[in-house]
Amino acid sequence: MKNVFLLPASLVVLVSCDVASTSEAESVSRSETPEAQSSPSPQVAEVDGLSFRVVPSDDRSMALVGIPSQRGSYIGSDVEAAAEQITGCAATIVSGEWVFLGDLKNFELSNLRPNVRRPIAGWQVELSC
């Protein structure tokens, strides 16, 4: 009879220890991710009456251009122009999961889900400085 009680009690102790170590590991891994570290604040570029948030990478090889805060239609060249305005580098939009659509430079993007969702929803562009 003692064994019947000890077995469930020991399982409860083991499970609670495992849960505590898992949540500690998750908090450590979250603090090591790039999003958790101080990311540069986005700068705002105005293109054709739309405001785009732009976050260049530290090495200035890529930039993230957020979707406009206000509603409006925009194309890939607008995204590139926003990145060029902030970085001073030539920018080319990265098609990502929309590669089957071809070159996005002249494609209407306002109805598509952007290929990057974190730290801000937006379009990735390659920079040539």
N, C-alpha and C positions, 0 to 999 in steps of 0.2 A: 504494500500500500504506500509506503514511503517513496518508493521508486516512481510511482504514478504521479505523485506531487512534485518530486524533484526534477523530473524530466521537463515538464512545461515551465517550471520556474527558471531552470537553467537556460532554456530556449529564449525566454523573455529577456534575460540579462544579456545573452549573446547578441540578439537582434538589436537591442538598444545601443550596445557598444558599436555595432557595425553602422548604424544610422548616424551616430555622432561622428565617427571617423569619416564617413562619406560626406557629410555636410561641411566638415572642416576642409577636406580636400577640394570640394567645389568652391568654397570661398577663397582658398589660396589660388586656384586656377583662374577664378574670375578676376582676382586682383592683378594677375600677370598678363591678362589679355590687353591688346592695344586700346580697346575701347575704354577699359577701366582706367588706364593711365591718362594723363592730361593730354587730350587731343587738341590741336589748334582750333581756335574758334573760327567759324566760317566768316569769310568776307563777302560782301554783297556786291554783285555786278548788275547793272541795269542794261537790258537788251530789248529793244522794241517794246518798251513799256512794261516789261516783266522783270521782276527781281529774282535773281538766281543766287543761291548761297554757294560759295566755292571754297573747297578745302584742298590745298595742294599737299602732296606728300612731302616728307622731310627732304628727300633727295631730288624733288622737283621733276621726277620722271612721269608721275601720274597726278591726277587731281580728281576730286569728286565734286560734281556740279549738281546741287540739289534741285529738285523740281520747283518751279516757281510757287511762291506762297499764294499768289492770287491766280484765279482761273484765267486761262487763255490758251490759245494754241501756240505751239512752238515746234521748231524742227531741229534737227541735229546741228545745223550750222549755228543756231542760237546758243546751244549748249557750248559749242566750241568757242564762240565769240565771248561768252561769259568767262570761260577759263583763260582765254588769251588776255582779256581785260585785266584780270587780277594778277596773273603770273607773268605776263609779258612774253610768254613762250608760245610757239605754234602748237595748236591743240587738234587732236583727231579723236572723235568719239569712238568708244569701244562698243561693238555690237553686242557682245556677250551672248545671252540666250536668244537674241533676236537676229543672229547672224543670217538666218534663212531669208530675212527681208532684204538683204544686200546692204549697200551703203546707206547709213542713216542720216547722212548730211542733209538731204532734202526730204526726209521722211517725217511725217507728222507724228510727234512723240507724245502729245498730251493724252492720248487714249491708251498708251502702252504702260505697263508696269515697268519702272526703271530696273536696270540690272543690278543695282546695289541698294540694299535696304537699311544698312547700319554703317556708321553712326547716324547718318541721315539718308532718307530715300533720295536717290539721285543716279546720275549717269557718270560712268567712269570715262575719263579721257586720258589719252597718252599725250605727254608734253615733250616737245623738242626745243630745248633752250640753246 
